[in-house]
Amino acid sequence: MTAVCLMSTYQPLALSFTRGLGTRLWDQQGREYLDAVAGVAVTNVGHSHPRLVAAISEQASLLLHTSNLYSIDWQQRLAERLAQLSGLDRAFFNNSGAEANETALKLARLHGWKKGIEQPLVVVMENAFHGRTLGTMAASDGPSVRLGFQRLPGDFIKVGFGDMTALEAITAQFGTRIAAVLLEPIQGESGVLVAPPGYLKALRDYCTRHGWLMMLDEIQTGIGRTGTWFAFQHEGIVPDVMTLAKGLGNGVPIGACLARGAVAELFTPGSHGSTFGGNPLACRVGCTVLEIIQQQGLLQNAARQGEHLLARLRMELDEHPQVRAIRGKGLMIGIELANPYRDLAQRAVQEHGLLINVTRGKIIRLLPPLTLDAKEVEMIVRAITRLLD
């Protein structure tokens, strides 16, 4: 089978899987692999979880889709549960992370409009990644993402991630036009760059003082990835707006934008919408994922195994001449190399049966399911150590 009828947007490895279970995948020849990517932080409760399979099967036999012209019970249940877990008030459901971020950007525009700002600005971060739509590309950083897509929306101003001094400087210049700040608590695509301790708390206070929305993109960090439901909970704050996707559906497409207070009241009938967003299947899956994480203690497991994995990697690789940094939180870990290594992901697959994600040729990202155990931690450490030898 060839890919001649697919647009050339990806460069996949010559590898195709036929089934998965937990942290493992099997290819067409029956070879087993340890999955340390989880579909890029998606299959948080693992592949083919029996409770999830049962929920999908039952819901498919009952009702896949109606539309938002009618009330959807599972949508209301999921919104209520996410509000309870996050401290925010209301949710809007769509189908992806980019759509969730577009929803947040529309809320920022409405917030600015309510304040009488004719051309509101949103502060975003250097090295950020928020999606592939024109709006979310404009909010992202990096020439490779934006190449060929000129004249992007210009309603953004970039500052250094973690740099409050830079934020104060642009406030002096653009403060009357700023409506919101959008950022990832941990910048995943740029190499698992963790916000400095205290930065999110300082930013929360700063936004409150200036009447700006604090909007957190938790598409990759949310749903238990860092050892708490949401990464912002490590600093004891609550944002005004939060976006989710990836792990919420464990592979079934779903995105969500949550807001609190007056911001949650900004949308009115007709000001936003989605054909598929929040349908019964996706929302029942979301509810089931949250139940599995809670009942199986996967937040605690992600925190414990993530700490163990980070410590073991540092023990083995801190003195390695090609390792510049090892960083992360929970089961979201990045290993930054001094120089690009050739075909790291391919070699990991062929030589060690390990799936890893490599960005920019020299940043290994580890994003395994939250069900990872101590034996599998050791398997990952051994494989990465041998890859770099």
Buried (B, 14 or more C-beta within 10 A) or exposed (E): EEEEEEEEEEEEEEBEBEEBEBBBBBBEEEEEBBBBBBBEBBBBBBBBBEBBEEBBEEBEEEBEEEEBEEEBEBBEBBBEBBBEBBBBBBBBBBBBBBBBBBBBBBBBBBBBEEEEBEEBBBBBBBBBBBBBBEBBBBBBBBEEBBEEEEEBBEBBBBBEBBBBEBBEEBBEEEEEBBBBBBBBBBBBBBBBBBBEEEBBBBBBEBBEEBEBBBBBBBBBBBBBBBBBBBBBBBBEBBBBBBBBBBBBBBBBBBBBBBBBEEBBEBBEEEEBEBEBBBBBBBBBBBBBBBBBBBEBEBBEBBBBBBBBBBEBBBEBBEEBEBBBBBBBBBBBBBBBBEEEBEEBBEBBBEEBBBBBBBBEEBBBBBBBBBBBEEEBBEBBBBBBBEBBE
